[in-house]
């Protein structure tokens, strides 16, 4: 069973953008909520299973005009996150609950972007996320 599930719904995305911690990279933006964050009792938290990480992916029409390109970038982003989760986090060890990855680089053709372009940016974002979580965890103790 996969540890990454899709984050769906306008309310989920807007709540996460409003309250989540943002991490920036050249071509990507990550917005995350951790397991220690307090979630409001809204529709956002109705059916949450704590062993999963809920991921939303977004690519702007401004950056990729064609839907084919946007969909390819989203598939690559999801695949890169799954790969990162397999490499870094063991069973129920991860500290992330919700996340959105926004790709900000412009591409005009689907063949111009590959997993090797997306993966390093997401690795850098997840490195920053882990560093932030460890610093918060140490301060809490």
N, C-alpha and C positions, 0 to 999 in steps of 0.2 A: 504494500500500500504506500502511496506517495505521501510525503510530508508537506507538499505544497499544493494548496487548493486555490481555486480562483476567487478573487474578491469581486463581488458583483453589486451593482446598484449605485445610483447617483448619490444617495445619502451616505453610503459607506465611503465613497471617494471624497466627498466634500468634508465629512467629519475627519477623515485622516489627513487631508491637506490642512485643515484648520488646527488640529491638535498634535500632529505628528512631528517628530524631529527630522529635519531635512539635512541631507548629505549631498554635496555637490561634487561632480566630476566634470571634465571637459565636455563630454558628449551626453552625460546622463545626470539625472537627479533621482535620488532615492528619498522617500518619505516613509518613516517607520514608527511603529508603536511597539514597545517592549512589554515583557510580561509583568514588569513592576508598575506600568502606567495604569492609571485609573480610567476605566471606561464608563462613559455615561450610560444610563439605562435607556437606551433607545433601540430602534429596530436594528441598529448596527451590531448589537451584542446578543441578539436573540438565540441564534443557533451557532454558538462558537464551541469548537472542540479544541481543548488546550494543547493537544499533541500536534496540531497542524499549524502551518504558516500560511496565512491568506495573502495572496499576491494579486495586485492589480497592475496592469501594464497599459501605458498610454504613449501614443505617438501623434504629434500634431499634424494637421493638414498643411500647416504653414511650412513644416520641415520636409514632408514627403507628400507630394500632391496626389499621387496615385494610390488607390486602396491596396493594390497588389504589393507595393513597396511597404506601406504601413503594416500590413498583415505579416509580411516576411520579417520585419524588424520585431514585431511582437512575438512571433514564434521563436526567433533567436534569443530574445530577452528571457522568455520563459525557460527555454532549454538551458541557457547559461545559469539561471538561478537554480534550476534543478541540479545541475552539475556541481555548483558551489555547495549546495546543501549536502550532496552525497559525499563530497570531499571533506567538508569541515565539521558537520554536526552529526553526532551519533544519535541513536534512538532517544527521542524525547529530551535531548540535551540543549536544543536551541533555545535562545532567550527572546526570539522575535515572535510576535503574534500577527502583526499586520504590516503590509508594505505596499508601496506603489513605486514602480520604476517608470520614469518618464525619459524617453530618448529625445535628445535635443539637436542632433546632427542631421543635416539635410542630405538626402540621397535621392537620386533621380531614377535609378534603375535597380531592380531587385538583385541583380548579379554584382552590384557594386558593394554590397555589404555581406559580410560573412561572420560566422561565429567567432573567428579570430579577431574581428574588429570590436565585437560587443563584449566578449568575455573579460579582457583586461580592465575595461572601465568598471564593470560590475565587481570584479575582484577588489579593485581599489575602494569602491563604495562599501563593500562588506568588511574590508579591513578597517575603514573608518568607523563603521558601526560597531565592530567588536571592540575597538579601542575606546569608544565612547561608553559602551556598556560596562567594560572593566573599570573605567574611572568612576562611573556612577556607583558601581557595586562596592568598590573600595571605600568611597566616601560614606556610603550607607552603613558600613560596619564600624 
